[in-house]
Every structure is written in C-alpha cells, then in structure tokens.
Amino acid sequence: MPAALLEAAAVRAWAIAGRDALAAARAEIDELNVYPVPDGDTGTNMHLTVAAAVAELDESARTGCSAGRVLALLAHGALLGARGNSGVILSQVFRGLSDAVGDDAVDGARLATALGKAATAAYEAVGRPVEGTMLTVTRVAAEAAAGAGTELGAVVVAAADGAREALARTPEQLEVLRRAGVVDAGGRGVCVLLDALQEVVTGSVPVPAAVLPAVPVAPSAEPESDPEDAGDGPGYEVMFLLDAPAGAIPPLRETLSPLGDSLLVVGGEPTWNVHVHVDDVGAAIEAGLAAGRPHRIRVSSFADAARRRGQAIPERRAVVSVVAGDGLAALFEAAGATVVAGGPGRRASTRELLEGLRRAHARDLVVLPNDADSLAVAEAAAGRARDEGLRVAVIPTRATVQAVAALAVHDPASRFEDDVVRMTAAAGGCRHGGVTVAAREAVTMAGVCRPGDVLGIVDGDFAVIGEDLSTVACTVVDRMLGSGGELVTLVSGADSPDRLASEVVDHLGRTRPEVDTVVYEGGQPRYPLLIGVE
C-alpha cells in the first residue's frame, strides 16, 4: 500500500534510485541528444549531476530529519556538481522542490505544489525557454500531478504518466527533434527520474517512455553536418561556480547574454552556478572575475564533441579501483568503476586485481591502486593483462581521495592517452590526509605516540598527535590548506563518530568560508576520516 506521506527516507531512496536509473539509461539518453547542441552528453551530464546530489547526503539524511532537509541537501549537491545545460536545469528542479516543501509534511497535495514550483524554477533559470525540451516535460508532469487529487501515489503516477506523454510530443514542438526522429534527451532524463519516484512510492514499475516519436517521420534528406562544424551556434560550453553577492548577478547576466546562448545562472548567495555557450571563452571567464570569484571552471569544445560523434564508437574503456569500505565501493561503482576489495589489513593481491581487470570487460583499462604498498601489485597485474592483449595504465594513486579526484575528470570519450594524463594530473594535484588511532607505541615524525592517541596524517606521514579526533582532524585540514586549496573532500570511516565530518565542515565554514566541502560515507576501516584537498 502506498505511503500517505513522502518521508525523508523515501526522498533519499528516490535520489539513489534516480541516480542508478540514469546511469543505466545514460548511453540511450546521450544518443538522443541533438538539442540545443548535438554533443551527445545529456545522459552523462544528468547522471553526474544526480550523483553529485546524492553524494551531498550525510548521516542526517538517513534519520531524524525532514524530507525538505533531504531535498535541500540534494539541491545543494546538484548545484555544485551540475554538468551541462541539463544538469544546471535539473539543479533548479531540486531547488524548487526544496523551497516549496520546506519543513512541512509532504502529502500528495504538497508534492503536486512542489512539482509546480520546481517547473517554475526551471523555466526562470533559462533566459529564453524553448518548448519541446525538459522544461516542457517537467511542466506537463507538474500540471498532471496538480489534477490528480491529494493521494500521494496517485499524484506521483500522474506526474510520471504526464511526463511520458509530454516526451512523446516533443518532436511536434522542436523541428530538430522531428528531423532526427527522436524525442528530447533532457525530457527523457526527467521521465527516468519520475519513473524512479513512482517505483519508490508505489512499488510499481512504470512502462519506460518511448524514445522514438509516436508518429514516425521520414529520414531527413538534408546532408549530415561536417564534424568540424558543430552548428551555427557558439563553439564552446563554459561552466563555473561563482562566489558573488546577489547584486552582482544581474550585471553578469547582462554581460554574458550577448556573448552567446543557453545562458543559465542559478543558485543563491554566496554560490552560483554559471553556464553559457560562447565563442569567446576568455570574455565569459572575465565576466565571472568581474562579478566575484569563479572556480571549478570547465570548458568543452562542441567541435570536438561533434567529431567524436562522427567517428565509430571506440572500444570500451573501464576504470578498475581498489577500494576499502562498502560506502566507497558504492560510490566508485556509481561512477562506473569496477571495484576490487582491498585496503589496510586486507590488500588486494595480483590475482584479485587481474580478475578485476578481466571482469571489467574492456580493452582499455585504467587502474587506481589507492595505496602506496599496492602500486607494485597493480603494475604486476597490469603486466599480466597486457600479455593478454589489453591496454592498461596504472595511475599511482596513494589514497582513496586521489582516486575520487581522478574519477571526477575521467572522460571515456576522449583519447586513452589524454584521459590517463588528465586523471594522473587530478590525482597528483590532490593532497591526502586523514586521522586514525594508534594501536601501539611508536616513534613518528610528530613524536612518540602511545596506544589510543589520535594520529593526524598529511601526505602519508604522521604529522599530528592528539587526544581528540575532531581537534586533530581540524588541525590536519588546516595544515593541508596552508599551501592553498579550493575543495576539501571528507570520507567518513566505519568507526567515525556521528559528528566528526560535520564538525570539520563547521570548522571550515568559520575559518575558510571560501573553500567548498563534500562529504562521503566511505565505511573504510581504521581511518575514521580521510581528507583530500584540491
């Protein structure tokens, strides 16, 4: 029997189910991507955005908080991790849901209202809204929900059904979709998320939305575009996070608007997510500098994307990572990696790593050993795999947080060599540390430790000895930030006290408010907290 209220646990379950469903549908959605730019990454962008939203959930999202609190965490994570035009719009959908729900109980009527606010927020985020896109699908889903009464299950089913019907009509609204004979890619992603919500709330599995128009169209007689020509629009997608006051945003929009199209500036003081398609990348970034502090800047060439779409699909590439802890395993698997169990006290063997390489079913493989003592084992397994005709690169990650940084820039569509160089640079640019508890007396760089002492680790060396986990963790992160850094990654271990990660986050909020922080539930043994600084 469907629940009467949408509780926090159900919202969390929906986010995880939506992330996994988007991962499964990613390739299909990428293939549908012909608008606004045929760069074939809408499914990837929506999946990565929801994965970033889920990664924002902390222990408070499991128990003892409201559905609104979980939605607020999802909205924040999606804002910071949004990828592409579709990801930015999706972050506004989460924000609209969060703002509308607040701390109130979420029954069917409240959810219908929230879906309406989410659709409005999505439209408001876009400078020039276009019908036949994910905006339309979101709006029609909300309208269907509004007419479904007050029972939660009925509202959710109506929203999912309305989204599928709207998706089928998108080729009638956008000529580019009609000529390509497909439905809108972003709208298909919205359907995937609402189908996941229906399954969580009602237990019923919806019939997947069709990815072809309801009325078939004849193939276009127009010649295919040259891969060197990404279309008549701008040549680059520029995205960055911006720390700026609210008053700086209207002038920023006025400056960016004439530079290109697909302009989106979303969020709220002090952090905004900026997305725009331009030809002059420098001018777009200069506009951000004039408004505040841009960071996490990403620039993508549409010509390169078009060229990749014009080529034959390359042989599959995979990442194989040694991981300690169930939470980390789930995180890495969600990012597409094949996981091999390992870690302190139970390091992976050459045989286990070789089996992991074979299990990945790919010709090109990247290995993340995540432990200095496992590098030689990883190289040995790679050598055996090369003898079997596989192409394998071992990135010398010495800590899990370095692997997280490497996976964040992994691009399976790029050249293998370029991908390896990019992942290696990201891993090398991530300082790593953590806290643990001494099991015996020993001499360290910080002095003599005794059983029960808290040890702070910086780049593999014991640098701090103390009595309190939180105090030592804050000292470690301060030292790591002493040489600079914009992003701090915290990974909670199996024996981590409930408030350890949040106390470090609070400390950074007071002392380094300009630094972004992400928290993951790792479940790793021996280390209550792992720390990365990029």
Sequence and secondary structure as in RCSB ss.txt:
>XXXX:A:sequence
MPAALLEAAAVRAWAIAGRDALAAARAEIDELNVYPVPDGDTGTNMHLTVAAAVAELDESARTGCSAGRVLALLA
HGALLGARGNSGVILSQVFRGLSDAVGDDAVDGARLATALGKAATAAYEAVGRPVEGTMLTVTRVAAEAAAGAGT
ELGAVVVAAADGAREALARTPEQLEVLRRAGVVDAGGRGVCVLLDALQEVVTGSVPVPAAVLPAVPVAPSAEPES
DPEDAGDGPGYEVMFLLDAPAGAIPPLRETLSPLGDSLLVVGGEPTWNVHVHVDDVGAAIEAGLAAGRPHRIRVS
SFADAARRRGQAIPERRAVVSVVAGDGLAALFEAAGATVVAGGPGRRASTRELLEGLRRAHARDLVVLPNDADSL
AVAEAAAGRARDEGLRVAVIPTRATVQAVAALAVHDPASRFEDDVVRMTAAAGGCRHGGVTVAAREAVTMAGVCR
PGDVLGIVDGDFAVIGEDLSTVACTVVDRMLGSGGELVTLVSGADSPDRLASEVVDHLGRTRPEVDTVVYEGGQP
RYPLLIGVE
>XXXX:A:secstr
   SS  HHHHHHHHHHHHHHHHHHHHHHHHH  SS   S HHHHHHHHHHHHHHT  GGGTSSS HHHHHHHHH
HHHHHH  HHHHHHHHHHHHHHHHHHTTS   HHHHHHHHHHHHHHHHHHBSS  SSSHHHHHHHHHHHHHTS S
 HHHHHHHHHHHHHHHHHHHHHH HHHHHHT   HHHHHHHHHHHHHHHHHH        SS SS      S   
 TT   SS SEEEEEEEE  GGGHHHHHHHHGGGEEEEEEEEETTEEEEEEEES HHHHHHHHHHHSEEEEEEEE
EHHHHHHHHHS     EEEEEEE SHHHHHHHHHTT EEEE  TTS   HHHHHHHHHHT  SEEEEE  SGGGH
HHHHHHHHHHHHTT EEEE    SHHHHHHHHHT  TTS HHHHHHHHHHHHHT EEEEEEE SS EEETTEEE 
TT EEEEETTEEEEEES HHHHHHHHHHHHHTT  SEEEEEE TT  TTHHHHHHHHHHHH TTSEEEEEE   S
S SEEEEE 
